[in-house]
Amino acid sequence: MILGDVMVPGKSLRCDACMVEWVSIASRLPDACPNRECRSREWNGVKKKRKPAPKPKIEIELPKPRRTKQGEDDGYEF
């Protein structure tokens, strides 16, 4: 039984590498070309390289060693 026609919003896309055209109904752009022979991640042009976030400098502060006097008797007798 056919109830009626449905119009689904979509995007018509084309791969710049292999020129395959397809229709996507996803809300965001795909990561790679759906063509099995291509699968290019740069289907929509060359990806822009971005710099990684700088690593925070972690400075570990060690406790200062206790000063002990050399040659002093601890009060123990053998």
Legacy VTK file of the C-alpha trace (Angstrom):
# vtk DataFile Version 3.0
C-alpha trace
ASCII
DATASET POLYDATA
POINTS 78 float
0.000 0.000 0.000
1.379 3.429 -0.968
0.312 6.243 1.320
1.991 9.177 -0.379
5.159 10.795 -1.707
7.834 11.860 0.759
10.492 14.506 0.227
13.588 13.928 2.330
16.110 16.780 2.523
19.547 15.759 1.307
22.744 16.989 -0.300
24.033 16.172 -3.747
27.809 15.597 -3.451
30.653 14.837 -5.859
34.145 13.509 -5.175
36.919 15.751 -6.548
39.254 12.741 -6.887
37.089 10.216 -8.815
34.134 12.434 -9.892
31.505 10.020 -8.482
28.240 11.736 -7.540
25.969 10.626 -4.667
23.150 11.928 -2.499
23.576 12.071 1.266
20.723 12.510 3.748
23.091 12.823 6.732
23.194 16.160 8.562
26.994 16.441 8.339
29.416 15.861 5.470
30.928 12.376 5.091
34.528 11.659 6.086
35.416 9.772 2.888
34.177 9.101 -0.620
31.674 6.194 -0.689
33.159 4.812 -3.951
34.851 1.474 -3.076
37.707 2.080 -5.528
38.377 5.610 -4.256
37.587 5.997 -0.512
39.452 9.315 -0.605
39.387 11.319 2.621
40.099 14.398 0.493
36.934 14.023 -1.612
35.982 17.653 -0.905
39.410 19.163 -1.574
42.710 19.012 0.272
42.324 18.844 4.041
43.803 21.721 5.995
46.517 20.656 8.394
46.245 22.105 11.845
48.816 22.356 14.552
48.348 20.081 17.537
47.506 21.753 20.804
50.587 22.602 22.860
51.282 20.208 25.683
51.099 21.835 29.099
54.415 22.030 30.878
54.164 20.074 34.076
56.778 20.950 36.636
57.090 18.491 39.460
58.491 19.973 42.606
60.253 17.441 44.786
60.536 18.012 48.533
63.897 19.253 49.741
65.992 16.587 51.439
66.447 16.875 55.187
69.877 17.868 56.367
71.508 15.400 58.655
74.673 16.100 60.580
77.503 13.688 59.926
79.107 11.973 62.901
76.467 12.887 65.441
75.304 10.129 67.779
71.596 9.287 67.539
71.519 8.289 71.194
71.665 4.566 70.543
74.303 2.474 72.237
75.445 -0.858 71.003
LINES 1 79
78 0 1 2 3 4 5 6 7 8 9 10 11 12 13 14 15 16 17 18 19 20 21 22 23 24 25 26 27 28 29 30 31 32 33 34 35 36 37 38 39 40 41 42 43 44 45 46 47 48 49 50 51 52 53 54 55 56 57 58 59 60 61 62 63 64 65 66 67 68 69 70 71 72 73 74 75 76 77
